[in-house]
């Protein structure tokens, strides 16, 4: 298999003394446990949102946005256990190259979909405030559904390069890493492999930075700034819930995704073998884990901040528990009635048998008495 001249992650794996290895193993156990906890919380949250919003909430523009965001976050949190397995096995990938590409593509797909959806939701709220008449006439579920379809299609297109250049790389220390292999799909014309790998590496890093982070973040900030300016010009008071939600959305988006993009750019721009490159390579798995946290926070920010939806979730959970308890009680009642009916039936049959036996015995006694009374007839 052809690889780039300089291994992108060759300098990450180093031999540690025994005491440092013990410390790293303790840290790894904590990280693995944290991954498992985040994965469980994220899956439960997004499944709950999909179930409640999808089946118990009237279809609206907001519900369509929330459903698509929850679907993307559920996809990301569902893939997190495999990353946890990768860490639990000593940072070595054992699930094959094909699933390596699929797993990594899910991460990048969620990265693009989340950024595009957050930007679209911000623009939607901006249009509702700035152009209320246009929003009332043109803003509907069908339009938002088509926009979400375009967002998913664009995210899939932008994810294709990451699927192509993802591969399993065997390290000299025996570990297998699921990482980039920019030497795949080589051109037919003569080329410099080192220069080609460097170009592809930088292109994908800056594409992620601009398309999934900087541009959506700029749209989010400008949209909410326009909303704030419009409300201030009209003399309307900004509700505290709105301000809190805006600050939470921007802060969580920046805190979750900024470390990942920062260290990706550091690894790309630093010279090969430079301490900055080695440091970025070590921190990147942790930064990727932090970016997964955004899929756990989004349901809290966009859904649980709505009191009406929280009531629907509580009522839905209550209805589910009531139905389960009703089914259990009904099943218990049916079993009890069946047992009682079977007991009563058994008693009736036994009574009938006893009566028949008694009748037969009485008949035999009468026949014996008659034979003794009339011996001549015998």
Secondary structure by P-SEA (a helix, b strand, c coil): ccccccccccccbbbbcaaaaaaaaaaaaaaaaaaaaaaaaaaaaaaaaaaaaaccccccaaaaaaaaaaaaaaaaaaaaaaaaaaaaacccccccaaaaaaaaaaaaaaaaaaaaaaaaaaaaaaaaaacaaaaaccccaaaaaaaaaaaaaaaaaaaaaaaaabbbbbccccbbbbccccccccccccccaaaaaaaaaaaaaaaaaccccaaaaaaaaaaaaaaaaaaaaacccccaaaaaaaaaaaaaaaaacaaaaaaaaaaaacccccaaaaaaaaaaaaaaaaaaccccccccccccccaaaaaaaaaaaaaaaaaaaaaaaaaaaaaaaaaaaaaaaaaaaaaaaaaaaaaaaaaaaaaaaaaaaccccc
